[in-house]
Amino acid sequence: GTDNSVKLTESSGISIFDGGIRTGLGDFFGKRNFMIRLNLNDHSNRIDGINNSLASSLLGQNYPNPFNGSTEIGYELVNGTEVTFEVMDLTGRKVVSQNEGFVPAGKHTFRLNAGELEAGVYFYTIKAGSFVQTKQMVVN
């Protein structure tokens, strides 16, 4: 089958894949609980002398939350890319879709107006190139 492993670090030799964990000590499969202890030090954000403190884009929690007028959603992009924000209700119905166009790398804020959103729980998603992340928010 396809190897869906995700490499955590070069030096640890640990990878996680569907169904188990692969380490330098062997492979561990099946339904079990895994605990991985990470030792973070001054070099934890450096790989081959390159600062990787922001290895991937980030989506922040909206503020204020809950809200009833408008809320702000902070996000940070590693690379400039096309950005779209979507809001879904609990049934998965898309209630807001906003294309922000091309957004350069760096920190940004998206302002969401509650508009005609009814009180309840919603999920907001950022789509920025291959980066997709979803978080929950509440409208009063």
N, CA, C and O atoms as a GROMACS GRO file, in nm:
protein
  560
    1GLY      N    1   0.081  -0.119   0.000
    1GLY     CA    2   0.000   0.000   0.000
    1GLY      C    3   0.085   0.124   0.000
    1GLY      O    4   0.208   0.118  -0.009
    2THR      N    5   0.019   0.237   0.011
    2THR     CA    6   0.085   0.366   0.013
    2THR      C    7   0.140   0.395   0.152
    2THR      O    8   0.072   0.371   0.252
    3ASP      N    9   0.262   0.445   0.159
    3ASP     CA   10   0.322   0.483   0.287
    3ASP      C   11   0.275   0.623   0.321
    3ASP      O   12   0.315   0.720   0.256
    4ASN      N   13   0.189   0.636   0.424
    4ASN     CA   14   0.136   0.765   0.467
    4ASN      C   15   0.206   0.816   0.591
    4ASN      O   16   0.146   0.886   0.672
    5SER      N   17   0.334   0.783   0.606
    5SER     CA   18   0.406   0.821   0.728
    5SER      C   19   0.431   0.971   0.730
    5SER      O   20   0.443   1.036   0.626
    6VAL      N   21   0.440   1.024   0.852
    6VAL     CA   22   0.472   1.165   0.874
    6VAL      C   23   0.597   1.168   0.959
    6VAL      O   24   0.596   1.121   1.073
    7LYS      N   25   0.704   1.223   0.907
    7LYS     CA   26   0.831   1.226   0.980
    7LYS      C   27   0.830   1.340   1.080
    7LYS      O   28   0.807   1.455   1.043
    8LEU      N   29   0.854   1.307   1.208
    8LEU     CA   30   0.854   1.410   1.311
    8LEU      C   31   0.985   1.486   1.314
    8LEU      O   32   0.984   1.609   1.314
    9THR      N   33   1.098   1.416   1.317
    9THR     CA   34   1.228   1.482   1.316
    9THR      C   35   1.327   1.394   1.243
    9THR      O   36   1.311   1.272   1.238
   10GLU      N   37   1.430   1.455   1.188
   10GLU     CA   38   1.536   1.379   1.123
   10GLU      C   39   1.612   1.293   1.222
   10GLU      O   40   1.641   1.177   1.195
   11SER      N   41   1.646   1.351   1.338
   11SER     CA   42   1.734   1.281   1.431
   11SER      C   43   1.663   1.172   1.511
   11SER      O   44   1.728   1.077   1.554
   12SER      N   45   1.532   1.184   1.532
   12SER     CA   46   1.462   1.087   1.616
   12SER      C   47   1.435   0.957   1.544
   12SER      O   48   1.428   0.852   1.607
   13GLY      N   49   1.419   0.961   1.412
   13GLY     CA   50   1.386   0.841   1.339
   13GLY      C   51   1.248   0.788   1.373
   13GLY      O   52   1.224   0.668   1.362
   14ILE      N   53   1.157   0.875   1.414
   14ILE     CA   54   1.021   0.835   1.449
   14ILE      C   55   0.927   0.880   1.338
   14ILE      O   56   0.936   0.994   1.292
   15SER      N   57   0.837   0.792   1.296
   15SER     CA   58   0.734   0.832   1.202
   15SER      C   59   0.603   0.767   1.242
   15SER      O   60   0.601   0.657   1.297
   16ILE      N   61   0.493   0.837   1.214
   16ILE     CA   62   0.359   0.790   1.245
   16ILE      C   63   0.290   0.762   1.112
   16ILE      O   64   0.300   0.842   1.019
   17PHE      N   65   0.220   0.650   1.104
   17PHE     CA   66   0.149   0.615   0.982
   17PHE      C   67   0.020   0.547   1.021
   17PHE      O   68  -0.001   0.514   1.137
   18ASP      N   69  -0.069   0.526   0.922
   18ASP     CA   70  -0.195   0.459   0.951
   18ASP      C   71  -0.168   0.324   1.014
   18ASP      O   72  -0.108   0.236   0.951
   19GLY      N   73  -0.212   0.306   1.137
   19GLY     CA   74  -0.200   0.176   1.202
   19GLY      C   75  -0.081   0.159   1.292
   19GLY      O   76  -0.069   0.054   1.355
   20GLY      N   77   0.009   0.257   1.304
   20GLY     CA   78   0.122   0.235   1.393
   20GLY      C   79   0.226   0.344   1.395
   20GLY      O   80   0.209   0.452   1.338
   21ILE      N   81   0.335   0.310   1.463
   21ILE     CA   82   0.450   0.400   1.476
   21ILE      C   83   0.575   0.324   1.436
   21ILE      O   84   0.592   0.208   1.473
   22ARG      N   85   0.663   0.389   1.362
   22ARG     CA   86   0.790   0.331   1.322
   22ARG      C   87   0.900   0.407   1.396
   22ARG      O   88   0.907   0.529   1.388
   23THR      N   89   0.987   0.334   1.466
   23THR     CA   90   1.099   0.396   1.538
   23THR      C   91   1.226   0.321   1.503
   23THR      O   92   1.223   0.220   1.432
   24GLY      N   93   1.336   0.372   1.552
   24GLY     CA   94   1.464   0.304   1.535
   24GLY      C   95   1.467   0.170   1.608
   24GLY      O   96   1.554   0.088   1.580
   25LEU      N   97   1.374   0.148   1.700
   25LEU     CA   98   1.368   0.023   1.775
   25LEU      C   99   1.276  -0.079   1.711
   25LEU      O  100   1.272  -0.194   1.755
   26GLY      N  101   1.203  -0.041   1.609
   26GLY     CA  102   1.110  -0.132   1.543
   26GLY      C  103   0.977  -0.065   1.515
   26GLY      O  104   0.958   0.053   1.546
   27ASP      N  105   0.885  -0.142   1.457
   27ASP     CA  106   0.752  -0.092   1.424
   27ASP      C  107   0.653  -0.141   1.529
   27ASP      O  108   0.661  -0.255   1.576
   28PHE      N  109   0.558  -0.054   1.564
   28PHE     CA  110   0.456  -0.087   1.662
   28PHE      C  111   0.320  -0.066   1.595
   28PHE      O  112   0.288   0.045   1.553
   29PHE      N  113   0.241  -0.174   1.585
   29PHE     CA  114   0.114  -0.170   1.514
   29PHE      C  115  -0.001  -0.199   1.609
   29PHE      O  116   0.019  -0.242   1.723
   30GLY      N  117  -0.122  -0.175   1.561
   30GLY     CA  118  -0.242  -0.217   1.633
   30GLY      C  119  -0.304  -0.106   1.714
   30GLY      O  120  -0.257   0.007   1.718
   31LYS      N  121  -0.414  -0.145   1.779
   31LYS     CA  122  -0.488  -0.050   1.862
   31LYS      C  123  -0.422  -0.043   1.998
   31LYS      O  124  -0.438  -0.133   2.081
   32ARG      N  125  -0.348   0.062   2.021
   32ARG     CA  126  -0.285   0.085   2.150
   32ARG      C  127  -0.262   0.234   2.167
   32ARG      O  128  -0.269   0.312   2.072
   33ASN      N  129  -0.234   0.270   2.287
   33ASN     CA  130  -0.202   0.410   2.316
   33ASN      C  131  -0.052   0.429   2.300
   33ASN      O  132   0.027   0.347   2.346
   34PHE      N  133  -0.014   0.539   2.236
   34PHE     CA  134   0.126   0.570   2.217
   34PHE      C  135   0.159   0.699   2.290
   34PHE      O  136   0.080   0.793   2.289
   35MET      N  137   0.273   0.703   2.354
   35MET     CA  138   0.322   0.826   2.414
   35MET      C  139   0.459   0.854   2.355
   35MET      O  140   0.547   0.769   2.355
   36ILE      N  141   0.475   0.973   2.304
   36ILE     CA  142   0.603   1.013   2.248
   36ILE      C  143   0.655   1.128   2.332
   36ILE      O  144   0.587   1.229   2.348
   37ARG      N  145   0.774   1.114   2.385
   37ARG     CA  146   0.836   1.219   2.465
   37ARG      C  147   0.933   1.294   2.375
   37ARG      O  148   1.023   1.235   2.315
   38LEU      N  149   0.914   1.424   2.365
   38LEU     CA  150   1.001   1.507   2.283
   38LEU      C  151   1.091   1.590   2.374
   38LEU      O  152   1.045   1.645   2.474
   39ASN      N  153   1.216   1.599   2.340
   39ASN     CA  154   1.311   1.681   2.414
   39ASN      C  155   1.337   1.806   2.330
   39ASN      O  156   1.410   1.801   2.231
   40LEU      N  157   1.278   1.917   2.372
   40LEU     CA  158   1.296   2.042   2.299
   40LEU      C  159   1.412   2.119   2.360
   40LEU      O  160   1.423   2.130   2.482
   41ASN      N  161   1.498   2.173   2.274
   41ASN     CA  162   1.612   2.250   2.321
   41ASN      C  163   1.629   2.372   2.234
   41ASN      O  164   1.543   2.404   2.152
   42ASP      N  165   1.741   2.441   2.250
   42ASP     CA  166   1.764   2.564   2.173
   42ASP      C  167   1.765   2.540   2.023
   42ASP      O  168   1.748   2.635   1.947
   43HIS      N  169   1.785   2.418   1.980
   43HIS     CA  170   1.794   2.389   1.837
   43HIS      C  171   1.666   2.326   1.783
   43HIS      O  172   1.665   2.277   1.670
   44SER      N  173   1.559   2.327   1.861
   44SER     CA  174   1.437   2.258   1.820
   44SER      C  175   1.373   2.319   1.696
   44SER      O  176   1.297   2.251   1.627
   45ASN      N  177   1.400   2.444   1.668
   45ASN     CA  178   1.340   2.509   1.552
   45ASN      C  179   1.440   2.526   1.437
   45ASN      O  180   1.418   2.608   1.348
   46ARG      N  181   1.547   2.450   1.440
   46ARG     CA  182   1.648   2.465   1.335
   46ARG      C  183   1.673   2.330   1.268
   46ARG      O  184   1.690   2.228   1.335
   47ILE      N  185   1.674   2.332   1.138
   47ILE     CA  186   1.709   2.214   1.059
   47ILE      C  187   1.812   2.258   0.957
   47ILE      O  188   1.787   2.349   0.878
   48ASP      N  189   1.927   2.194   0.958
   48ASP     CA  190   2.034   2.226   0.864
   48ASP      C  191   2.066   2.375   0.862
   48ASP      O  192   2.092   2.432   0.756
   49GLY      N  193   2.065   2.439   0.980
   49GLY     CA  194   2.103   2.579   0.989
   49GLY      C  195   2.000   2.677   0.941
   49GLY      O  196   2.026   2.798   0.937
   50ILE      N  197   1.880   2.630   0.903
   50ILE     CA  198   1.774   2.719   0.855
   50ILE      C  199   1.670   2.732   0.965
   50ILE      O  200   1.627   2.631   1.021
   51ASN      N  201   1.629   2.854   0.998
   51ASN     CA  202   1.530   2.874   1.103
   51ASN      C  203   1.393   2.833   1.050
   51ASN      O  204   1.344   2.889   0.952
   52ASN      N  205   1.333   2.734   1.116
   52ASN     CA  206   1.201   2.686   1.076
   52ASN      C  207   1.100   2.708   1.187
   52ASN      O  208   1.016   2.622   1.212
   53SER      N  209   1.106   2.824   1.253
   53SER     CA  210   1.014   2.849   1.364
   53SER      C  211   0.869   2.852   1.316
   53SER      O  212   0.778   2.824   1.394
   54LEU      N  213   0.846   2.883   1.190
   54LEU     CA  214   0.712   2.876   1.132
   54LEU      C  215   0.719   2.779   1.015
   54LEU      O  216   0.739   2.820   0.901
   55ALA      N  217   0.703   2.651   1.045
   55ALA     CA  218   0.717   2.548   0.944
   55ALA      C  219   0.592   2.538   0.857
   55ALA      O  220   0.601   2.492   0.743
   56SER      N  221   0.477   2.578   0.909
   56SER     CA  222   0.355   2.575   0.829
   56SER      C  223   0.269   2.695   0.867
   56SER      O  224   0.293   2.760   0.968
   57SER      N  225   0.170   2.721   0.786
   57SER     CA  226   0.080   2.832   0.813
   57SER      C  227  -0.002   2.803   0.938
   57SER      O  228  -0.012   2.688   0.981
   58LEU      N  229  -0.060   2.908   0.996
   58LEU     CA  230  -0.134   2.896   1.121
   58LEU      C  231  -0.269   2.965   1.110
   58LEU      O  232  -0.281   3.068   1.043
   59LEU      N  233  -0.370   2.907   1.175
   59LEU     CA  234  -0.502   2.969   1.185
   59LEU      C  235  -0.531   2.991   1.333
   59LEU      O  236  -0.526   2.897   1.412
   60GLY      N  237  -0.561   3.114   1.370
   60GLY     CA  238  -0.589   3.145   1.510
   60GLY      C  239  -0.736   3.127   1.544
   60GLY      O  240  -0.821   3.114   1.456
   61GLN      N  241  -0.765   3.127   1.674
   61GLN     CA  242  -0.903   3.122   1.721
   61GLN      C  243  -0.965   3.260   1.705
   61GLN      O  244  -0.900   3.362   1.733
   62ASN      N  245  -1.089   3.265   1.661
   62ASN     CA  246  -1.155   3.394   1.643
   62ASN      C  247  -1.170   3.465   1.777
   62ASN      O  248  -1.180   3.400   1.882
   63TYR      N  249  -1.172   3.600   1.773
   63TYR     CA  250  -1.190   3.679   1.894
   63TYR      C  251  -1.277   3.799   1.863
   63TYR      O  252  -1.250   3.866   1.763
   64PRO      N  253  -1.378   3.831   1.941
   64PRO     CA  254  -1.422   3.753   2.057
   64PRO      C  255  -1.496   3.626   2.015
   64PRO      O  256  -1.543   3.615   1.902
   65ASN      N  257  -1.505   3.535   2.106
   65ASN     CA  258  -1.576   3.410   2.085
   65ASN      C  259  -1.633   3.366   2.219
   65ASN      O  260  -1.556   3.335   2.310
   66PRO      N  261  -1.764   3.365   2.234
   66PRO     CA  262  -1.870   3.388   2.136
   66PRO      C  263  -1.880   3.536   2.096
   66PRO      O  264  -1.825   3.624   2.163
   67PHE      N  265  -1.952   3.561   1.986
   67PHE     CA  266  -1.969   3.698   1.938
   67PHE      C  267  -2.110   3.714   1.881
   67PHE      O  268  -2.177   3.615   1.852
   68ASN      N  269  -2.153   3.841   1.864
   68ASN     CA  270  -2.284   3.863   1.804
   68ASN      C  271  -2.283   3.970   1.697
   68ASN      O  272  -2.384   3.987   1.628
   69GLY      N  273  -2.178   4.042   1.680
   69GLY     CA  274  -2.170   4.144   1.575
   69GLY      C  275  -2.067   4.104   1.471
   69GLY      O  276  -2.100   4.066   1.359
   70SER      N  277  -1.942   4.115   1.511
   70SER     CA  278  -1.834   4.073   1.422
   70SER      C  279  -1.723   4.012   1.507
   70SER      O  280  -1.717   4.032   1.628
   71THR      N  281  -1.637   3.939   1.442
   71THR     CA  282  -1.524   3.875   1.509
   71THR      C  283  -1.404   3.882   1.416
   71THR      O  284  -1.420   3.895   1.295
   72GLU      N  285  -1.285   3.873   1.472
   72GLU     CA  286  -1.163   3.874   1.392
   72GLU      C  287  -1.093   3.740   1.403
   72GLU      O  288  -1.086   3.680   1.510
   73ILE      N  289  -1.042   3.694   1.290
   73ILE     CA  290  -0.971   3.567   1.283
   73ILE      C  291  -0.830   3.596   1.234
   73ILE      O  292  -0.812   3.638   1.119
   74GLY      N  293  -0.732   3.574   1.319
   74GLY     CA  294  -0.593   3.594   1.280
   74GLY      C  295  -0.538   3.470   1.212
   74GLY      O  296  -0.574   3.358   1.247
   75TYR      N  297  -0.451   3.492   1.116
   75TYR     CA  298  -0.385   3.381   1.049
   75TYR      C  299  -0.248   3.425   1.001
   75TYR      O  300  -0.223   3.543   0.980
   76GLU      N  301  -0.161   3.328   0.984
   76GLU     CA  302  -0.025   3.356   0.939
   76GLU      C  303   0.011   3.259   0.827
   76GLU      O  304  -0.009   3.138   0.839
   77LEU      N  305   0.064   3.314   0.719
   77LEU     CA  306   0.102   3.234   0.603
   77LEU      C  307   0.254   3.228   0.590
   77LEU      O  308   0.322   3.329   0.604
   78VAL      N  309   0.306   3.109   0.563
   78VAL     CA  310   0.448   3.093   0.538
   78VAL      C  311   0.483   3.148   0.400
   78VAL      O  312   0.586   3.212   0.382
   79ASN      N  313   0.396   3.122   0.304
   79ASN     CA  314   0.416   3.168   0.166
   79ASN      C  315   0.291   3.241   0.120
   79ASN      O  316   0.181   3.212   0.166
   80GLY      N  317   0.308   3.335   0.029
   80GLY     CA  318   0.194   3.402  -0.030
   80GLY      C  319   0.114   3.304  -0.114
   80GLY      O  320   0.171   3.221  -0.185
   81THR      N  321  -0.019   3.312  -0.106
   81THR     CA  322  -0.105   3.220  -0.180
   81THR      C  323  -0.247   3.273  -0.186
   81THR      O  324  -0.279   3.370  -0.117
   82GLU      N  325  -0.332   3.211  -0.266
   82GLU     CA  326  -0.474   3.242  -0.269
   82GLU      C  327  -0.537   3.193  -0.140
   82GLU      O  328  -0.509   3.082  -0.094
   83VAL      N  329  -0.623   3.276  -0.080
   83VAL     CA  330  -0.685   3.242   0.049
   83VAL      C  331  -0.837   3.252   0.037
   83VAL      O  332  -0.890   3.348  -0.019
   84THR      N  333  -0.905   3.151   0.090
   84THR     CA  334  -1.050   3.150   0.099
   84THR      C  335  -1.091   3.114   0.241
   84THR      O  336  -1.034   3.024   0.301
   85PHE      N  337  -1.190   3.186   0.294
   85PHE     CA  338  -1.251   3.152   0.423
   85PHE      C  339  -1.391   3.100   0.398
   85PHE      O  340  -1.466   3.155   0.318
   86GLU      N  341  -1.424   2.992   0.468
   86GLU     CA  342  -1.559   2.936   0.461
   86GLU      C  343  -1.612   2.915   0.601
   86GLU      O  344  -1.536   2.884   0.693
   87VAL      N  345  -1.742   2.931   0.617
   87VAL     CA  346  -1.809   2.905   0.745
   87VAL      C  347  -1.920   2.805   0.718
   87VAL      O  348  -2.000   2.822   0.626
   88MET      N  349  -1.924   2.700   0.801
   88MET     CA  350  -2.026   2.597   0.789
   88MET      C  351  -2.106   2.589   0.919
   88MET      O  352  -2.052   2.611   1.027
   89ASP      N  353  -2.235   2.556   0.906
   89ASP     CA  354  -2.314   2.533   1.026
   89ASP      C  355  -2.296   2.388   1.069
   89ASP      O  356  -2.219   2.314   1.008
   90LEU      N  357  -2.366   2.347   1.175
   90LEU     CA  358  -2.348   2.212   1.230
   90LEU      C  359  -2.392   2.102   1.134
   90LEU      O  360  -2.351   1.987   1.150
   91THR      N  361  -2.475   2.136   1.035
   91THR     CA  362  -2.518   2.034   0.938
   91THR      C  363  -2.418   2.020   0.824
   91THR      O  364  -2.433   1.933   0.738
   92GLY      N  365  -2.315   2.106   0.822
   92GLY     CA  366  -2.217   2.103   0.715
   92GLY      C  367  -2.252   2.194   0.599
   92GLY      O  368  -2.180   2.196   0.498
   93ARG      N  369  -2.361   2.269   0.611
   93ARG     CA  370  -2.403   2.361   0.506
   93ARG      C  371  -2.314   2.484   0.508
   93ARG      O  372  -2.294   2.546   0.612
   94LYS      N  373  -2.259   2.519   0.390
   94LYS     CA  374  -2.173   2.637   0.380
   94LYS      C  375  -2.261   2.762   0.386
   94LYS      O  376  -2.350   2.780   0.302
   95VAL      N  377  -2.235   2.848   0.485
   95VAL     CA  378  -2.316   2.968   0.503
   95VAL      C  379  -2.240   3.095   0.465
   95VAL      O  380  -2.300   3.200   0.442
   96VAL      N  381  -2.107   3.086   0.459
   96VAL     CA  382  -2.023   3.199   0.418
   96VAL      C  383  -1.907   3.144   0.336
   96VAL      O  384  -1.847   3.043   0.373
   97SER      N  385  -1.876   3.209   0.226
   97SER     CA  386  -1.756   3.178   0.149
   97SER      C  387  -1.698   3.310   0.101
   97SER      O  388  -1.763   3.383   0.026
   98GLN      N  389  -1.577   3.340   0.143
   98GLN     CA  390  -1.514   3.468   0.109
   98GLN      C  391  -1.376   3.443   0.050
   98GLN      O  392  -1.287   3.393   0.119
   99ASN      N  393  -1.359   3.477  -0.079
   99ASN     CA  394  -1.229   3.465  -0.144
   99ASN      C  395  -1.152   3.593  -0.118
   99ASN      O  396  -1.195   3.702  -0.158
  100GLU      N  397  -1.038   3.581  -0.051
  100GLU     CA  398  -0.954   3.696  -0.020
  100GLU      C  399  -0.855   3.727  -0.132
  100GLU      O  400  -0.783   3.827  -0.126
  101GLY      N  401  -0.849   3.641  -0.235
  101GLY     CA  402  -0.753   3.659  -0.341
  101GLY      C  403  -0.613   3.621  -0.295
  101GLY      O  404  -0.597   3.547  -0.198
  102PHE      N  405  -0.512   3.673  -0.365
  102PHE     CA  406  -0.373   3.643  -0.327
  102PHE      C  407  -0.338   3.722  -0.202
  102PHE      O  408  -0.357   3.844  -0.196
  103VAL      N  409  -0.284   3.652  -0.101
  103VAL     CA  410  -0.242   3.715   0.024
  103VAL      C  411  -0.094   3.685   0.044
  103VAL      O  412  -0.055   3.568   0.038
  104PRO      N  413  -0.010   3.786   0.066
  104PRO     CA  414   0.134   3.762   0.083
  104PRO      C  415   0.165   3.691   0.215
  104PRO      O  416   0.082   3.688   0.306
  105ALA      N  417   0.285   3.636   0.224
  105ALA     CA  418   0.330   3.571   0.348
  105ALA      C  419   0.326   3.672   0.462
  105ALA      O  420   0.346   3.791   0.440
  106GLY      N  421   0.301   3.623   0.584
  106GLY     CA  422   0.298   3.709   0.701
  106GLY      C  423   0.170   3.694   0.780
  106GLY      O  424   0.089   3.605   0.754
  107LYS      N  425   0.153   3.784   0.879
  107LYS     CA  426   0.036   3.781   0.968
  107LYS      C  427  -0.075   3.866   0.910
  107LYS      O  428  -0.052   3.976   0.859
  108HIS      N  429  -0.198   3.814   0.918
  108HIS     CA  430  -0.314   3.883   0.862
  108HIS      C  431  -0.435   3.862   0.952
  108HIS      O  432  -0.435   3.775   1.039
  109THR      N  433  -0.539   3.942   0.930
  109THR     CA  434  -0.664   3.930   1.005
  109THR      C  435  -0.781   3.931   0.908
  109THR      O  436  -0.788   4.013   0.817
  110PHE      N  437  -0.873   3.838   0.930
  110PHE     CA  438  -0.998   3.832   0.854
  110PHE      C  439  -1.111   3.874   0.947
  110PHE      O  440  -1.125   3.817   1.055
  111ARG      N  441  -1.192   3.972   0.907
  111ARG     CA  442  -1.305   4.016   0.988
  111ARG      C  443  -1.431   3.950   0.933
  111ARG      O  444  -1.463   3.961   0.815
  112LEU      N  445  -1.502   3.881   1.022
  112LEU     CA  446  -1.626   3.813   0.985
  112LEU      C  447  -1.742   3.882   1.054
  112LEU      O  448  -1.745   3.894   1.176
  113ASN      N  449  -1.839   3.929   0.974
  113ASN     CA  450  -1.960   3.988   1.029
  113ASN      C  451  -2.065   3.880   1.043
  113ASN      O  452  -2.086   3.800   0.952
  114ALA      N  453  -2.133   3.877   1.159
  114ALA     CA  454  -2.234   3.775   1.184
  114ALA      C  455  -2.348   3.786   1.083
  114ALA      O  456  -2.410   3.686   1.047
  115GLY      N  457  -2.375   3.908   1.038
  115GLY     CA  458  -2.478   3.927   0.936
  115GLY      C  459  -2.607   3.856   0.971
  115GLY      O  460  -2.669   3.885   1.074
  116GLU      N  461  -2.647   3.763   0.886
  116GLU     CA  462  -2.772   3.691   0.907
  116GLU      C  463  -2.752   3.555   0.972
  116GLU      O  464  -2.842   3.471   0.970
  117LEU      N  465  -2.634   3.532   1.030
  117LEU     CA  466  -2.610   3.404   1.097
  117LEU      C  467  -2.695   3.397   1.223
  117LEU      O  468  -2.698   3.490   1.303
  118GLU      N  469  -2.764   3.286   1.239
  118GLU     CA  470  -2.843   3.264   1.360
  118GLU      C  471  -2.751   3.224   1.474
  118GLU      O  472  -2.639   3.178   1.450
  119ALA      N  473  -2.797   3.242   1.597
  119ALA     CA  474  -2.718   3.199   1.712
  119ALA      C  475  -2.691   3.050   1.702
  119ALA      O  476  -2.779   2.972   1.666
  120GLY      N  477  -2.568   3.011   1.735
  120GLY     CA  478  -2.534   2.869   1.730
  120GLY      C  479  -2.385   2.848   1.711
  120GLY      O  480  -2.306   2.942   1.714
  121VAL      N  481  -2.350   2.721   1.692
  121VAL     CA  482  -2.211   2.680   1.673
  121VAL      C  483  -2.182   2.670   1.524
  121VAL      O  484  -2.262   2.616   1.448
  122TYR      N  485  -2.067   2.722   1.484
  122TYR     CA  486  -2.024   2.718   1.345
  122TYR      C  487  -1.878   2.675   1.338
  122TYR      O  488  -1.806   2.678   1.438
  123PHE      N  489  -1.837   2.633   1.219
  123PHE     CA  490  -1.698   2.597   1.196
  123PHE      C  491  -1.645   2.684   1.084
  123PHE      O  492  -1.707   2.696   0.978
  124TYR      N  493  -1.529   2.747   1.106
  124TYR     CA  494  -1.468   2.827   1.001
  124TYR      C  495  -1.341   2.758   0.952
  124TYR      O  496  -1.267   2.698   1.030
  125THR      N  497  -1.319   2.769   0.822
  125THR     CA  498  -1.208   2.701   0.757
  125THR      C  499  -1.130   2.800   0.672
  125THR      O  500  -1.188   2.882   0.601
  126ILE      N  501  -0.997   2.792   0.682
  126ILE     CA  502  -0.912   2.867   0.590
  126ILE      C  503  -0.858   2.768   0.489
  126ILE      O  504  -0.815   2.658   0.524
  127LYS      N  505  -0.861   2.808   0.363
  127LYS     CA  506  -0.798   2.732   0.256
  127LYS      C  507  -0.694   2.824   0.194
  127LYS      O  508  -0.728   2.923   0.130
  128ALA      N  509  -0.567   2.790   0.213
  128ALA     CA  510  -0.456   2.872   0.165
  128ALA      C  511  -0.358   2.781   0.095
  128ALA      O  512  -0.271   2.722   0.159
  129GLY      N  513  -0.370   2.769  -0.036
  129GLY     CA  514  -0.286   2.673  -0.109
  129GLY      C  515  -0.320   2.534  -0.061
  129GLY      O  516  -0.437   2.495  -0.060
  130SER      N  517  -0.219   2.457  -0.021
  130SER     CA  518  -0.242   2.322   0.028
  130SER      C  519  -0.275   2.320   0.178
  130SER      O  520  -0.309   2.215   0.232
  131PHE      N  521  -0.267   2.436   0.245
  131PHE     CA  522  -0.297   2.445   0.388
  131PHE      C  523  -0.447   2.462   0.408
  131PHE      O  524  -0.507   2.556   0.355
  132VAL      N  525  -0.507   2.372   0.486
  132VAL     CA  526  -0.649   2.379   0.520
  132VAL      C  527  -0.662   2.352   0.668
  132VAL      O  528  -0.612   2.251   0.717
  133GLN      N  529  -0.728   2.441   0.741
  133GLN     CA  530  -0.749   2.420   0.884
  133GLN      C  531  -0.886   2.474   0.923
  133GLN      O  532  -0.932   2.574   0.868
  134THR      N  533  -0.950   2.406   1.018
  134THR     CA  534  -1.084   2.441   1.063
  134THR      C  535  -1.087   2.459   1.214
  134THR      O  536  -1.021   2.385   1.287
  135LYS      N  537  -1.163   2.558   1.260
  135LYS     CA  538  -1.183   2.581   1.403
  135LYS      C  539  -1.330   2.612   1.428
  135LYS      O  540  -1.406   2.642   1.336
  136GLN      N  541  -1.368   2.603   1.554
  136GLN     CA  542  -1.507   2.623   1.594
  136GLN      C  543  -1.527   2.763   1.652
  136GLN      O  544  -1.437   2.818   1.715
  137MET      N  545  -1.647   2.819   1.630
  137MET     CA  546  -1.683   2.948   1.690
  137MET      C  547  -1.831   2.946   1.725
  137MET      O  548  -1.907   2.861   1.678
  138VAL      N  549  -1.870   3.040   1.810
  138VAL     CA  550  -2.009   3.047   1.856
  138VAL      C  551  -2.063   3.187   1.830
  138VAL      O  552  -1.999   3.287   1.862
  139VAL      N  553  -2.183   3.193   1.770
  139VAL     CA  554  -2.254   3.319   1.748
  139VAL      C  555  -2.364   3.327   1.854
  139VAL      O  556  -2.443   3.234   1.869
  140ASN      N  557  -2.368   3.440   1.927
  140ASN     CA  558  -2.473   3.460   2.030
  140ASN      C  559  -2.603   3.503   1.965
  140ASN      O  560  -2.702   3.524   2.035
   0.00000   0.00000   0.00000
